């Protein structure tokens, strides 16, 4: 049986709001966010972060050049 390979162009990674909202209290989420941003930079992709509701969340993301 032949497998159908579909190539989908992906140019943006999304950080779910659950990671952003819990970033201040969970070091694992902080590491996940940093990894997503690093991966996107390496692959020359853009990143979208959902659920940014506080100045602290915003400044954290800006520090990593989101």
C-alpha positions as CSV (number, residue, x, y, z in Angstrom):
1,X,0.0,0.0,0.0
2,X,1.4,3.4,-1.0
3,X,1.5,6.1,1.6
4,X,0.3,9.5,0.6
5,X,2.8,12.1,1.7
6,X,1.4,15.6,2.0
7,X,3.7,18.5,2.6
8,X,2.2,21.3,4.5
9,X,4.1,24.6,4.7
10,X,4.3,25.7,8.3
11,X,5.7,29.1,8.9
12,X,4.3,30.0,12.4
13,X,4.4,28.2,15.8
14,X,1.8,29.0,18.4
15,X,2.4,29.1,22.1
16,X,-0.8,28.1,23.8
17,X,-2.3,30.4,26.4
18,X,-2.0,27.7,29.1
19,X,1.8,27.9,28.9
20,X,1.8,31.7,28.9
21,X,-0.6,32.0,31.8
22,X,1.3,29.6,34.0
23,X,4.8,30.8,33.1
24,X,5.2,32.8,36.3
25,X,4.5,29.8,38.5
26,X,5.9,26.9,36.6
27,X,9.5,26.6,35.5
28,X,8.7,23.8,33.1
29,X,6.3,26.0,31.2
30,X,9.0,28.7,31.1
31,X,11.5,26.2,29.6
32,X,8.9,25.0,27.0
33,X,8.2,28.6,25.9
34,X,12.0,29.3,25.6
35,X,12.4,26.1,23.5
36,X,9.5,27.0,21.2
37,X,11.0,30.5,20.6
38,X,14.4,29.0,20.0
39,X,13.1,26.4,17.6
40,X,11.2,29.1,15.7
41,X,14.3,31.3,15.4
42,X,16.4,28.4,14.2
43,X,13.8,27.4,11.5
44,X,13.2,31.1,10.6
45,X,9.6,30.9,11.7
46,X,7.3,33.4,13.4
47,X,5.8,32.8,16.8
48,X,2.4,33.7,18.2
49,X,1.7,33.7,21.9
50,X,-1.9,33.5,23.1
51,X,-3.3,34.6,26.4
52,X,-0.8,37.4,27.2
53,X,-2.7,39.3,29.8
54,X,-0.2,40.9,32.1
55,X,2.8,43.1,31.7
56,X,5.0,40.4,33.3
57,X,4.0,37.9,30.6
58,X,4.6,40.5,27.9
59,X,8.1,41.4,29.2
60,X,9.1,37.8,29.5
61,X,8.2,37.1,25.9
62,X,9.9,40.3,24.7
63,X,13.1,39.3,26.6
64,X,13.3,36.3,24.3
65,X,12.5,38.4,21.2
66,X,9.2,36.9,20.4
